Amino acid sequence: MHKHNDEILPGTLDMMILRSLGRGPRHGYDVAEYIHHSSEDILLVEEGALYQALHRLELRGFLDAEWGMSENNRRAKYYRLTALGRKHLSSEVARWTRLSQAVSRVMGLA
């Protein structure tokens, strides 16, 4: 099995977390798994970075959180997008689309 060492680009982790929560509430491990599987097993989110980002997004009002029970009967904190988080996600997706298209044009890929 080929192991990838691709790092997540600065500024994109928050956007990917918000996107993963756009599909409904999730606990932290589930957010990391969503990102990993959605990236076709290329992106791995470090636990420390994930929980720092979740906390930061919660403090900014983009997420609400509450404790619940996970699928394996363990206590877990579940995060969900707020209305402000949905608005921020929308603007971040638009910004990312513009930036990634611009980089692709420079690299001759578009």
KABELQUI-V929712 format. One record per residue. N is the residue number from 1. RES is the residue in three letters. PSI is psi in whole degrees, -180 to 180 (999 if undefined). OMEGA is omega in whole degrees, 0 to 359 (999 if undefined). Layout:
<<N & RES & PSI & OMEGA> <N & RES & PSI & OMEGA>>
//
This chain:
<<1 & MET & 130 & 182> <2 & HIS & 127 & 179> <3 & LYS & 130 & 180> <4 & HIS & 141 & 176> <5 & ASN & 26 & 181> <6 & ASP & 126 & 178> <7 & GLU & 151 & 176> <8 & ILE & 131 & 181> <9 & LEU & 141 & 178> <10 & PRO & 137 & 178> <11 & GLY & -9 & 183> <12 & THR & -20 & 182> <13 & LEU & -46 & 180> <14 & ASP & -45 & 181> <15 & MET & -43 & 181> <16 & MET & -35 & 176> <17 & ILE & -48 & 179> <18 & LEU & -42 & 179> <19 & ARG & -44 & 181> <20 & SER & -34 & 180> <21 & LEU & -10 & 175> <22 & GLY & -16 & 180> <23 & ARG & 2 & 179> <24 & GLY & 168 & 182> <25 & PRO & 144 & 178> <26 & ARG & 155 & 170> <27 & HIS & 167 & 187> <28 & GLY & -48 & 180> <29 & TYR & -40 & 180> <30 & ASP & -36 & 176> <31 & VAL & -48 & 180> <32 & ALA & -41 & 179> <33 & GLU & -40 & 178> <34 & TYR & -47 & 180> <35 & ILE & -45 & 180> <36 & HIS & -50 & 182> <37 & HIS & -39 & 180> <38 & SER & -29 & 180> <39 & SER & 11 & 183> <40 & GLU & 44 & 174> <41 & ASP & 23 & 179> <42 & ILE & -43 & 185> <43 & LEU & 126 & 175> <44 & LEU & 126 & 180> <45 & VAL & 122 & 177> <46 & GLU & 139 & 184> <47 & GLU & -44 & 181> <48 & GLY & -45 & 180> <49 & ALA & -39 & 181> <50 & LEU & -51 & 185> <51 & TYR & -30 & 173> <52 & GLN & -44 & 180> <53 & ALA & -44 & 179> <54 & LEU & -44 & 179> <55 & HIS & -45 & 180> <56 & ARG & -45 & 180> <57 & LEU & -35 & 177> <58 & GLU & -44 & 179> <59 & LEU & -33 & 180> <60 & ARG & -4 & 178> <61 & GLY & 11 & 180> <62 & PHE & -20 & 181> <63 & LEU & 149 & 165> <64 & ASP & 154 & 180> <65 & ALA & 148 & 174> <66 & GLU & 153 & 181> <67 & TRP & 144 & 178> <68 & GLY & -172 & 179> <69 & MET & 134 & 179> <70 & SER & 178 & 181> <71 & GLU & -29 & 181> <72 & ASN & 29 & 175> <73 & ASN & 36 & 174> <74 & ARG & 148 & 178> <75 & ARG & 130 & 182> <76 & ALA & 148 & 177> <77 & LYS & 122 & 180> <78 & TYR & 132 & 181> <79 & TYR & 147 & 175> <80 & ARG & 152 & 179> <81 & LEU & 142 & 169> <82 & THR & 174 & 176> <83 & ALA & -41 & 178> <84 & LEU & -38 & 178> <85 & GLY & -40 & 178> <86 & ARG & -41 & 179> <87 & LYS & -43 & 179> <88 & HIS & -42 & 178> <89 & LEU & -45 & 180> <90 & SER & -45 & 180> <91 & SER & -35 & 178> <92 & GLU & -38 & 178> <93 & VAL & -43 & 179> <94 & ALA & -43 & 179> <95 & ARG & -45 & 180> <96 & TRP & -42 & 180> <97 & THR & -47 & 179> <98 & ARG & -47 & 182> <99 & LEU & -46 & 183> <100 & SER & -35 & 177> <101 & GLN & -39 & 179> <102 & ALA & -45 & 179> <103 & VAL & -42 & 179> <104 & SER & -39 & 178> <105 & ARG & -44 & 179> <106 & VAL & -40 & 182> <107 & MET & -3 & 179> <108 & GLY & 25 & 183> <109 & LEU & -14 & 184> <110 & ALA & 999 & 999>>
//
